[in-house]
């Protein structure tokens, strides 16, 4: 191949290479831009995921205010129940010790009587000497008299033997009873220690709840969350009662199998608990949140552990925890009315159980969003709240 042709081909190859380099250089910024956009999108996705997680955590935190109080209430209730169980065992041990002490008194009396009888027999035998029995036999006037004297002396010996045996048995019973009493006293001391420990735990939990409660009311964010949660809890109560009312109306449309319960007399219903009314129906200032709220019931300040009574006969339709309200009992009175009892420390009636007017259905306490022993009581005609003070007997 001649030299001019080679030079021409080389020039063509160089020109083509330059064109390819030029196209590649022009496409390089686009690739980099795509890569940057891809990285930006990945970062944005990461930020979105992080914000979603934060939102979930914030929602959980928002729900944790009343949940935190309920958790403390549940621990407090368990500890109180354990304290009551130990106190029952302590009282049982105390009665056991009393019974053993009475038995010991009886055994000691028996031992003393037998001791005196044994001493009396010993004095007689001492005075008669070693040959006392022989003299009695030799003094017999006939064979028949001799036989009778032998039988008499044998009976006396048997009686003396039984007296000594009974005395020894009584002493053994006394020693056993004393050991049982010592064991019972040791058990009683152990129960007393356990009782004091549970009382200390109760005081610690009450203090923890008080601190938590104070924190909620003083911190603006917690305060707002608690107020919002209380509103949601109140809405849940309304929804629950509306559902119960709808269910009751549906049942009322069926053929009646039992007579409808009579309506309670206005101004004559028995009180749900003994105590002083500290919060009334209607627009009231909330003692904890220092804001005005529309109350659908009343609050009665009570002594801890007082009985909660049903204001009318009915059926228990709810008996469980409800955030903000603590332990709650709802009764359907089958006459158009429902009654609600909140902040209980103990529930004594089960769902589905029929209760009579005045029957104890629970015990008062301080569960839920409340700082002291208070019963919250609502009376509903259907699902609509009515002023309980107009229906309860005047005091």
Buried (B, 14 or more C-beta within 10 A) or exposed (E): EEEEEEEEEEEEEEEEEEEEEEEEEEEEEEEEEEEEEEEEEEEEEEEEEEEEEEEEEEEEEBBBBBBBBBEBBBBBBEBBEBBBEBBEBBEBBBEBBEBBEEBBEBBEEBBEEBBEBBEEBEEEBEEEEEEBBEEBBEEBEEEEEBEEBBEEBEEBEEEBEEBEEBBEBBBEBBEEBEEBBEBBBEBBEBBBEBBEBBBEBBEEBBEEBEEBBEEBBEEEEBBEBBBBBBEBBBEBBBEBBBEBBEEBEEEEEEEEEEEEBEEBEEEEBEBBBBBEBEBBBEEBEBBBBEEEBEBBBBBBBBEEEBBBBBBBBBBBBBBEBBBBBBBBBBBBBBBBBBBBBBBBBBBBBEEEBEBEBBBEBBBBBBBBBBEEBBBBBBBBBBBEBBBBBEBBEEE
